[in-house]
Amino acid sequence: MIKKLLNIIFGQNEGSFGKLEYWKKYRFFELIGELEKAHIILLEQKSGCSDNFENPKEFALAIDDERDSIEYGNQIELYNIWKWFAPTCDWDDMVSSEHQDVANRIFEIANYWHKKEG
């Protein structure tokens, strides 16, 4: 009862999340780690291209920018990540199937967000 009253006073409803709860729900801690792995894989890649990136380094920098926006920014928008790591999209065009597990985990998290928030 008191918790409900405090939520009303401070403008929060029972469904609202603090940043930590939001990050846990949408697995953003895991996502940051997987994006870091993807970044390293792309930097080690010698060649490749996709519809949106001319080379692995360009893709790695874009991932780094998106990761920084999630980690340090206040805006959580995963559309680009969702699009880049979707099956048969940029990651698949650029990287060998040996690293498909990284893409699958990233897409799973981004897809969950996309269905709930996107």
N, C-alpha and C positions, 0 to 999 in steps of 0.2 A: 504494500500500500504506500509506504513512504517512498519507495523507489519510483513508483508510478507518478506520485506527486512531484518529486524532484525532476523527473523527465519532462513533465508538463511545464514546470517552472523554467527549466533551462532549454526548452524547445526541442527535446529529443523524444521520439516515440520508441516503443519497444523494439521496432524493427530497425532502428538506426544503429550504425556501428561506429565505434571509434576506429582510428586508423589501424591499430594493431589487430583488432578483430576482423576488419575488412581485409587486411593483408593475409591473415590466416585463412579466412573463408575462401579467398580466391587464389591461395597458394603462391602469393607473390614472392615470398622468401625463396621458395624452390625455383620459381621462374627466373629470378635474378641469377641464381647459380647456373641454371641451364643456359641462359643467354651468355654468360661469361664463357662457358664451354664452347658454345657456338662461335663466339668471337675468336677464340684461340684456334679452333679448327679452321676457320676461314683464313686467318692470318698465315697458317701453315700451308694452305692450299696454294699451289703455284699458278694455276690457271682455271678458267671457267667463266661462264656468263649465264645470265638469265634474262627474263623479260625486263626486269627493273634495274639490273646491275650489270655493268660492263666487266667487272672483275671481282674476285673475292675480297680484296681490300676495301673496295667501295661498299660492299655488303656488310663487311665487318664494322666499318665506321657507322653505318646506318643502324646496325644492331646496338652498337655502343651508345649512340645518341638516344635510342628508344629506351635502353636500360637506364641511362642516367635520368631520363624524364620520369620513369617509374620510381626509381630509387630516391631521387633527390627533389623531384617536383611534386606538386600537389595534384597534378592531373594524372589520372590513370586512364589511358586510352590504349587498348591493345589491338586496334584494327590492323595496323601495319604488320605487327607480329603475327596476328592470325592469318593475314593474307600471305606473308612470306613463307610461313612454315606449313601452310595447308598442303595436303597431298598434291603432288605433281606441280607445285609452284616453285618459287625461287630457290629454296633450299635444295629440292630434288634436282633442279637443273644444274646447280652449282657444285654440289658435294656428292661424293660417292655414297652408295647405299650402306657402306661400312659405318657411317655415323647417323644412320636413320633413327636410332633410338633417341638421340638428343632432340631431333626435330619432332619426333612423336610426342615426347614429354612436353615440349614447348607448345605444340599445337593443342594438346589435350587441355592444358591450363588456359590458353588463349581462347579456345573454343568454348570452354565452360563459362568464362567471363562474357564472351560474345553472346551466348544464349541468354545469360542472366541480365547483363547490363547494356549490351550493344544495341 
